[in-house]
Amino acid sequence: MPDRLTKRQEECLRLSATMTDKEIARALGISENTVDKHFREILRKFGVNTRKAALRALASDASYATDAIPPTTVSPPETGVDADRFAGSLASTAPAAGGLYGLYARLGRWRTPGTLRVRTMAIFGWALAGLLALTILTGLVGLVFGGTDPFAPTGGNP
């Protein structure tokens, strides 16, 4: 049986289902370095390499039932973090189903492209689409206003 997590480590792990390290640090009133240290210790105690695996291990362990953490253990911060999201993340390790955050959570790995190649292709794609739209718009403006200009050159010598 792995070592038992401290209450603060358990809070950090539960909050990680819906928050970044920066948001967790702000919510708990600790530094990002402290959050990182908690996660290193959590991963060591569970014997896993990722936070997702640690969340799965926490969810499957009956001794870490959601009733074990009283709801008043951590109070939501005054600013910077959505209170509903904060409260929901303590109660469950699953992301909220509704609202914009639920949509964001369902995007999974697509919400943050992992490689430079993906980001570069996206930038070039958007730039090409913008250039194409600008070319079409310029052509349409020239077609509409170019044919009505009486002083436009006709191409012949007078």
HELIX and SHEET records of a PDB file:
HELIX    1   1 LYS A    7  LEU A   15  1                                   9    
HELIX    2   2 ASP A   21  LEU A   28  1                                   8    
HELIX    3   3 GLU A   32  PHE A   46  1                                  15    
HELIX    4   4 ARG A   51  SER A   60  1                                  10    
HELIX    5   5 ALA A   62  TYR A   64  5                                   3    
HELIX    6   6 THR A   66  ALA A   68  5                                   3    
HELIX    7   7 ALA A   83  ALA A   91  1                                   9    
HELIX    8   8 GLY A   99  ARG A  106  1                                   8    
HELIX    9   9 GLY A  108  ARG A  111  5                                   4    
HELIX   10  10 LEU A  116  GLY A  146  1                                  31    
END                                                                             
